[in-house]
Amino acid sequence: MKKKFLTDIEIAQQCEMIHIKDIANKLCIEEDDLEMYGKYKAKLPLKLIDENKIKSNHLILVTAMTPTPAGEGKTTTSIGLTEGMNKIGRKTTVVLREPSLGPVFGIKGGAAGGGYSQVVPMEDINLHFTGDFSAVEKSNNLLSALIDNNIQSKTKNLGIDPRTIAWKRVMDMNDRALRDIVIGLGGTANGVPREDGFNITPASEVMAILCMAEDFEDLKRRLGNIYIGQTFDKKPVYARDLKAENAMAILLKDAVKPNLVQTMEGNPAIIHGGPFANIAQGTNTILATKLGLSVSDYVITEAGFGADLGAEKFLNIKCVSGGLKPEAVVVVATIRALRHHGGATADEYNTASAERVSAGFANLEKHIENVKKFGLNPVVAINTFPTDTNEEVKLIQNKCAKLGVQAIVAKGWADGGKGMTDLAEAVVSEIESGKNNFESLYDWNISVKDKIETIASEIYGADGVDYSKQALADLAKIDQLGLNALPICMAKTQKSFSDNDKLLGRPDHFRITVREFEFAAGAGFVIPILGKMMRMPGLPAVPASEGMTIDNNGKITGLS
């Protein structure tokens, strides 16, 4: 008889949680410093950040090979590794992003880990949590309202040209019908008609700013620097011109504080911020990472999608901006993803094939090479599935060994911390070797084109970069606005090293095309758009929401 596995939510609901004040006590945080949201969630004050402790403690990044549509388990591995680190006597906190409701009700599911490597309360974390996403949404949409109000105004009109407005409204749901809309209809009392649209909340620049801010004053400065559009006489308009930054910051006064929860084994977890990695920087807030490093000897954090997206941005943008120095990187790989990149179709992901795994290894090898370019020797975590074979696992381990990299079987999903102690020992060994010395890939002060071409050639393996006519015009505007010295936040498909999601494995002899640019002057980076990037996803034919229920006692099932 086939063994029946419990679902993630069933496993999470069996967990006997510890009061959040006891979790805080493990980090030597006083109960009076907690702003509690019930018994199992709390916000932490920014005063706990200690730059001296940050420098002496250890930061570990978890990234992955190029994923299949379901993802390869970075969050599960991050949580499981945290459990494993604590089991071997290393005081460790996991610091993660908050889930977005779009994927929760769509196709990918939540982001609280899986199996016996989860953060809890799982339902709360995957749903409204402490209201941070709502605050980001309201702050974003306040600026939208102020823009349209100014266009309508006869007394304080800045002369904004509606055709140039780059700012969009947001909501945290997959709703394709809102991508492109027309507003201001119904007569003069309802505003000035113009084209507009909605992005999903994780794509908001306010979310990116929240994740880049160093303190509350820096948050306000960055909000004021948001570029809106230009006037009819071609002058740039920023949020500060509308005196918007203070009101926007007021809506974020609680959202700026990181959230403390726990793992299933009662270890600390800090969860804060949630930008996507294919259209934004894909990592949690600098404040949360620094707070974790201030109260814990080791911090494990993750960056979205493959190492060509989230990890590249974490290392080139977040670490440089925040003065962070990671000492180890874990690259998550799965046998099914290696089969995928070796030519398996979706219905063959669970079919053993050493030949396909061997062919797909080229993708993992490129990610390993890329991490090494930052002065860091990675550890590979083979996130195990029941359909893996010993032959396939040994094949990966042998190939990794030839690259000077340990490949450790990670059993966090099935066994929690006890299945992750081998990986924990390998990571600690890598840190204590003293051989890793992080350095970013490029100098922010080189030209925008040079930064893009560095990423394209070094990280993607592209032969070169082409620019559309629109992209060249955008480059001239970037120069005009004085944004040349900002880092690059590439927006491209997560399915390939290239900008063509059909090119799997390790493609070669390809070029990438920058279609256009966006610039997040407040967040502090330039965004080249490769291909048609989706900032408001749609729901699949059968949304995950259809399988969810809630009973009279408030017990939820079907959430993943």
C-alpha positions in Angstrom: 0.0 0.0 0.0 1.3 3.4 -0.9 2.4 5.5 2.1 0.2 8.5 2.8 2.1 11.7 3.7 0.6 14.4 5.8 0.2 17.7 4.0 2.2 20.7 5.1 -0.7 22.3 6.9 -1.6 19.1 8.7 2.0 18.8 9.9 2.1 22.5 11.0 -1.2 22.1 12.9 0.2 19.3 15.0 3.0 21.5 16.2 2.9 22.5 19.9 4.1 26.1 19.6 6.0 27.9 22.4 4.9 31.4 23.6 6.6 34.0 21.6 8.1 35.6 24.8 10.0 32.3 25.3 11.3 32.4 21.7 12.5 35.9 22.3 14.2 34.8 25.6 16.4 32.4 23.5 17.7 35.6 21.8 18.1 37.5 25.1 15.3 39.8 24.0 13.2 41.2 26.9 9.5 40.7 26.9 9.0 44.5 27.2 10.7 44.9 23.8 8.0 42.8 22.1 4.9 44.1 20.4 2.9 41.0 20.5 0.3 39.9 17.9 -1.3 37.2 20.0 0.7 34.4 21.6 2.9 33.4 18.7 3.9 36.5 16.7 5.6 39.7 17.7 7.3 42.7 16.2 10.8 43.6 17.2 12.1 47.2 17.8 14.9 48.5 15.6 16.9 49.5 18.7 18.0 45.9 19.0 20.2 46.3 15.9 23.9 46.3 17.0 26.5 47.0 14.3 29.3 45.6 16.4 27.6 42.2 16.8 26.7 42.1 13.2 30.4 42.2 12.2 31.3 39.4 14.5 28.5 37.0 13.7 28.0 34.8 10.6 25.7 35.2 7.6 24.7 32.2 5.4 22.8 32.6 2.1 20.6 29.8 0.7 20.1 30.0 -3.1 19.3 27.4 -5.7 19.9 26.1 -9.2 17.5 27.2 -11.9 14.1 26.0 -10.6 11.2 24.0 -12.0 7.9 25.8 -11.8 7.2 24.4 -8.3 10.5 25.6 -6.9 13.3 23.5 -5.4 12.8 24.1 -1.6 15.1 27.0 -0.6 12.8 28.1 2.2 12.4 24.5 3.4 16.2 24.0 3.3 16.8 27.4 5.1 14.4 26.4 7.9 15.7 22.8 8.1 19.3 24.1 8.1 18.4 26.4 11.0 17.1 23.4 12.9 20.2 21.4 12.1 22.5 24.2 13.2 20.8 24.5 16.5 21.0 20.7 17.0 24.8 20.8 16.6 25.0 23.6 19.2 25.1 26.7 17.0 22.8 29.6 18.0 21.1 30.2 14.7 18.1 32.3 13.5 16.5 32.0 10.1 15.5 35.3 8.4 13.0 35.0 5.6 10.7 36.9 3.3 6.9 37.1 3.9 4.7 35.2 1.5 2.5 37.0 -1.0 -1.2 36.1 -1.2 -1.0 36.0 -5.0 1.1 32.7 -5.1 -0.7 31.4 -2.0 -4.1 31.3 -3.8 -2.5 30.8 -7.2 -0.2 28.0 -8.3 3.0 28.1 -6.2 1.6 28.0 -2.7 2.9 29.7 0.4 6.4 30.4 1.6 6.5 29.0 5.1 8.6 25.9 4.3 7.4 22.4 4.0 7.1 19.1 5.7 8.9 19.1 9.1 10.9 22.2 8.2 8.3 24.9 8.5 7.8 28.2 10.4 4.7 28.5 12.4 1.9 29.6 12.8 1.8 28.5 9.2 -1.7 29.8 8.4 -1.0 33.3 9.8 2.3 33.7 8.1 0.9 32.7 4.7 -2.2 34.9 5.0 -2.4 38.4 6.5 0.4 37.8 9.1 1.0 41.1 10.9 -0.4 43.4 8.2 2.9 44.4 6.6 1.8 43.8 3.0 -1.4 45.7 3.7 0.7 48.7 4.9 2.9 48.6 1.8 -0.2 48.5 -0.4 -1.8 51.5 1.4 1.4 53.5 1.3 1.8 52.8 -2.4 -1.8 53.7 -3.2 -1.7 56.8 -1.1 0.9 58.1 -3.5 -1.3 57.1 -6.4 -4.2 59.1 -4.9 -1.9 62.1 -4.3 -0.7 62.0 -7.9 -4.3 62.0 -9.4 -5.4 64.6 -6.8 -2.6 66.9 -7.9 -3.5 66.5 -11.6 -7.1 67.4 -10.7 -6.1 70.4 -8.5 -6.4 73.9 -9.8 -4.4 75.5 -7.0 -1.3 73.3 -6.3 -1.0 71.7 -9.7 2.6 70.6 -10.4 1.9 70.3 -14.1 2.4 66.5 -14.2 2.0 65.1 -17.7 -0.4 62.1 -17.2 1.2 60.4 -20.2 4.5 60.1 -18.4 3.3 58.7 -15.0 5.3 55.6 -14.2 3.7 54.9 -10.8 1.0 52.2 -10.6 -1.4 51.1 -7.9 -0.9 47.7 -6.2 -2.9 44.9 -4.6 -1.6 41.6 -3.2 -3.6 39.2 -5.4 -3.2 37.7 -8.8 -5.7 39.6 -10.9 -4.8 39.9 -14.6 -7.9 42.1 -15.4 -6.2 45.0 -13.5 -2.9 45.0 -15.4 -4.1 47.8 -17.8 -7.0 50.0 -16.9 -8.4 53.5 -17.5 -9.2 55.6 -14.5 -10.9 59.0 -14.0 -14.1 58.2 -16.1 -17.6 59.4 -15.2 -17.2 63.2 -15.4 -14.9 65.9 -14.2 -15.7 65.3 -10.5 -14.0 61.9 -10.8 -10.6 63.1 -11.9 -8.7 63.3 -15.2 -9.1 60.2 -17.4 -5.8 58.4 -18.0 -4.3 54.9 -18.5 -3.2 53.2 -15.3 -2.8 49.7 -14.0 -2.1 47.5 -11.0 1.0 45.6 -10.0 1.1 42.9 -7.4 2.2 44.3 -4.0 5.6 42.5 -3.9 6.4 44.4 -7.1 5.8 47.8 -5.5 8.8 50.1 -5.1 7.5 50.7 -1.6 8.2 47.0 -0.9 11.7 47.4 -2.4 12.3 50.5 -0.3 11.1 48.8 2.9 13.7 46.0 2.2 16.6 48.4 1.5 16.0 51.0 4.2 18.6 51.2 7.0 16.4 53.0 9.5 13.2 55.1 9.6 14.8 58.3 8.4 16.4 56.4 5.5 13.0 55.0 4.8 11.5 58.5 4.5 14.3 59.7 2.3 13.9 56.8 -0.1 10.1 57.3 -0.2 10.7 60.9 -1.1 13.0 59.9 -3.9 10.4 57.8 -5.8 10.2 58.9 -9.4 6.7 59.6 -10.5 7.0 61.0 -14.1 7.6 64.4 -15.6 5.9 67.7 -16.1 4.7 69.0 -19.4 8.0 71.0 -19.6 10.0 67.8 -19.1 11.1 68.2 -15.5 11.2 65.1 -13.3 8.6 64.8 -10.5 9.3 62.9 -7.3 7.2 61.8 -4.4 8.8 64.5 -2.3 7.4 67.2 -4.7 4.0 66.0 -3.5 5.2 66.1 0.1 4.1 62.4 0.2 7.0 60.8 2.1 6.0 61.5 5.7 2.4 60.3 5.2 3.6 57.2 3.4 6.1 56.5 6.2 3.3 56.9 8.8 1.5 54.0 7.1 4.7 52.0 7.4 5.5 52.8 11.1 4.7 49.3 12.2 5.6 47.5 9.0 9.2 48.7 9.3 9.7 46.5 12.4 10.7 42.9 11.7 8.4 40.0 12.8 9.5 37.2 15.2 7.9 33.8 15.0 9.3 30.2 15.4 10.3 27.1 13.6 8.5 23.8 14.3 11.3 22.8 16.6 11.1 26.0 18.6 14.0 28.0 17.1 13.7 31.7 16.3 12.6 32.9 12.9 12.5 36.5 11.7 10.2 37.2 8.7 10.1 40.6 7.1 9.4 42.0 3.6 8.7 40.1 0.4 9.9 41.4 -3.0 9.9 38.9 -5.9 13.3 38.0 -7.3 12.5 38.1 -11.0 11.3 41.7 -11.0 12.8 43.1 -7.8 15.7 42.2 -5.4 14.1 39.0 -4.0 15.4 39.2 -0.4 14.1 40.1 3.0 14.8 43.5 4.6 18.3 44.7 5.5 16.8 45.6 8.9 15.6 42.0 9.6 19.0 40.5 8.5 20.9 43.0 10.7 18.6 42.4 13.6 19.1 38.6 13.3 22.8 39.1 13.2 22.6 41.3 16.3 20.9 38.6 18.5 22.2 35.3 17.0 25.6 33.9 16.3 24.5 32.6 12.9 21.8 33.9 10.5 20.5 31.8 7.6 18.6 33.7 4.9 17.4 32.9 1.4 17.1 34.8 -1.9 14.4 34.0 -4.5 14.6 31.8 -7.5 18.0 30.6 -8.9 21.4 32.1 -8.0 21.3 34.1 -11.3 18.5 36.2 -9.8 18.0 36.4 -6.1 21.6 35.5 -5.1 23.2 37.9 -7.6 21.0 40.7 -6.4 21.6 39.8 -2.7 25.3 39.9 -3.2 25.6 42.8 -5.6 22.9 45.1 -4.2 21.8 44.2 -0.6 25.2 43.2 0.8 27.0 46.2 -0.7 24.2 48.7 0.3 23.9 47.2 3.8 27.6 46.5 4.5 26.8 42.8 4.9 29.5 40.1 4.4 28.2 36.5 3.9 30.6 33.7 4.8 28.8 30.8 3.2 26.4 30.0 0.4 24.2 26.9 0.1 23.0 26.0 -3.4 19.8 23.9 -3.3 19.5 21.3 -6.0 16.9 18.6 -6.6 17.1 15.5 -8.7 13.9 16.4 -10.4 15.3 19.8 -11.4 18.4 18.1 -12.8 16.2 15.7 -14.8 14.3 18.8 -16.0 17.4 20.5 -17.3 18.6 17.2 -18.7 15.5 17.0 -21.0 12.8 15.4 -18.9 9.2 16.6 -19.4 7.0 17.6 -16.5 5.4 14.1 -16.4 9.0 12.6 -16.2 10.3 14.6 -13.3 9.8 11.7 -11.0 11.3 9.1 -13.3 14.8 8.0 -12.4 17.4 8.7 -15.1 21.1 9.0 -14.3 21.6 10.1 -17.9 19.3 13.1 -17.6 20.7 14.0 -14.2 24.2 14.0 -15.7 23.1 16.2 -18.6 21.2 18.6 -16.3 24.3 18.9 -14.0 25.6 21.6 -16.4 23.0 24.0 -14.9 24.1 23.4 -11.3 27.7 23.6 -12.3 27.2 27.1 -13.7 25.5 28.2 -10.5 28.5 26.8 -8.5 30.9 28.7 -10.8 28.9 31.9 -10.3 29.0 31.7 -6.5 32.7 31.2 -6.6 33.1 34.5 -8.5 32.0 36.3 -5.4 34.9 34.7 -3.4 32.6 32.1 -1.8 32.9 28.3 -2.1 29.3 26.9 -1.9 27.9 23.8 -0.3 25.3 22.0 -2.4 22.2 20.8 -0.6 20.5 17.9 -2.4 16.9 18.5 -1.3 15.7 14.9 -1.3 12.5 13.4 -2.7 11.2 9.8 -2.4 11.8 9.3 -6.2 15.6 10.0 -5.9 17.9 7.0 -6.5 21.3 6.4 -4.8 22.9 6.3 -8.3 21.6 9.8 -9.1 22.7 11.2 -5.7 26.2 9.7 -5.9 26.5 11.0 -9.5 25.9 14.6 -8.2 28.2 14.2 -5.2 31.0 12.9 -7.4 30.6 15.7 -9.9 30.5 18.3 -7.2 33.6 16.8 -5.5 35.6 17.4 -8.7 34.6 21.1 -8.4 35.9 21.2 -4.9 32.3 21.4 -3.5 30.6 19.2 -0.9 27.1 17.9 -1.9 25.1 16.9 1.1 21.8 15.1 1.1 19.3 17.3 2.9 16.3 15.6 4.6 14.7 18.5 6.3 11.3 18.0 4.7 11.0 14.5 6.1 13.1 14.6 9.2 13.4 18.2 10.3 16.6 19.2 12.1 17.9 15.7 12.6 17.9 15.3 8.8 20.0 18.4 8.4 22.9 18.0 10.8 25.3 16.8 8.1 24.5 19.9 6.0 25.0 22.1 9.1 28.4 20.5 9.8 29.4 21.1 6.2 28.4 24.8 6.3 30.2 25.4 9.6 33.3 23.7 8.3 33.2 26.0 5.2 32.9 29.1 7.4 35.6 28.0 9.8 38.0 27.1 6.9 38.6 30.9 6.6 38.9 30.6 2.8 35.8 32.5 1.9 36.2 36.2 1.3 33.1 37.9 -0.2 33.5 40.6 -2.8 30.9 42.0 -5.1 31.1 41.4 -8.9 31.2 45.0 -10.1 31.8 48.5 -8.9 28.6 50.5 -8.8 30.4 53.5 -10.3 31.1 51.9 -13.7 28.6 52.7 -16.5 25.1 51.2 -16.5 26.0 49.3 -19.7 29.2 47.9 -18.2 27.3 46.7 -15.2 24.7 45.0 -17.3 27.3 43.4 -19.5 29.2 42.1 -16.5 26.1 40.3 -15.2 25.2 39.0 -18.6 28.6 37.6 -19.4 29.7 36.5 -15.9 26.5 35.2 -14.4 24.3 34.3 -17.4 27.1 33.2 -19.8 25.8 35.4 -22.6 27.9 36.5 -25.6 26.6 40.1 -25.4 23.7 42.5 -24.8 21.5 44.1 -27.3 19.4 47.2 -26.6 16.1 48.2 -28.1 15.4 51.8 -29.3 13.3 52.3 -26.2 16.0 51.0 -23.9 18.6 53.4 -25.4 16.1 56.3 -24.9 15.7 55.1 -21.3 19.5 55.0 -20.8 19.6 58.7 -21.8 16.9 59.5 -19.2 18.8 57.5 -16.5 21.9 59.7 -17.3 19.8 62.9 -17.3 18.4 62.0 -13.8 21.8 61.2 -12.4 21.1 57.5 -11.7 24.2 56.1 -13.4 25.9 55.0 -10.1 23.0 52.8 -9.0 23.4 49.0 -9.0 21.5 46.8 -11.5 18.4 44.8 -10.6 17.8 42.6 -13.7 14.2 41.7 -14.5 14.2 38.4 -16.4 12.7 35.0 -16.5 13.6 32.7 -13.6 13.4 29.6 -15.9 16.6 30.1 -17.7 20.1 31.7 -17.5 19.0 33.5 -20.7 16.0 35.8 -21.4 14.4 32.9 -23.3 12.6 30.5 -20.9 12.9 27.6 -23.4 16.7 27.6 -23.1 17.3 25.1 -20.3 20.4 23.7 -18.8 23.5 25.8 -19.4 22.8 27.6 -22.7 25.7 29.0 -24.8 26.1 31.2 -27.8 23.2 33.5 -26.9 22.7 37.2 -26.4 20.2 38.9 -24.2 18.0 41.9 -25.1 17.2 44.8 -22.8 13.7 45.8 -24.0 13.3 48.9 -21.7 14.4 50.2 -18.4 12.6 51.1 -15.2 14.4 52.9 -12.4 13.7 52.7 -8.7 15.3 55.9 -7.6 13.9 55.4 -4.0 14.9 51.8 -3.6 18.2 52.7 -5.2 18.6 50.5 -8.3 18.2 50.5 -12.1 15.9 47.8 -13.6 16.7 46.5 -17.1 13.7 44.6 -18.4 14.6 41.5 -20.4 11.6 40.2 -22.3 8.0 40.8 -21.2 8.0 40.7 -17.4 4.8 40.2 -15.6 4.2 42.6 -12.6 0.6 41.4 -12.1 0.4 37.6 -12.5 -2.9 35.8 -13.3 -4.4 32.8 -11.6 -4.0 29.4 -13.2 -6.9 27.4 -14.7 -7.4 25.7 -11.3 -6.3 28.1 -8.6 -5.0 26.7 -5.3 -7.9 28.5 -3.6 -10.4 25.9 -5.0 -8.8 23.3 -2.7 -9.0 25.3 0.5 -11.7 25.1 3.2 -12.4 26.4 6.7 -14.7 24.8 9.2 -16.9 26.3 12.0 -14.0 26.2 14.4 -11.8 28.2 12.1 -9.6 25.2 11.1 -8.1 25.7 7.6 -7.3 22.9 5.2 -5.8 22.9 1.7 -3.4 25.7 2.4 0.2 24.8 1.3 
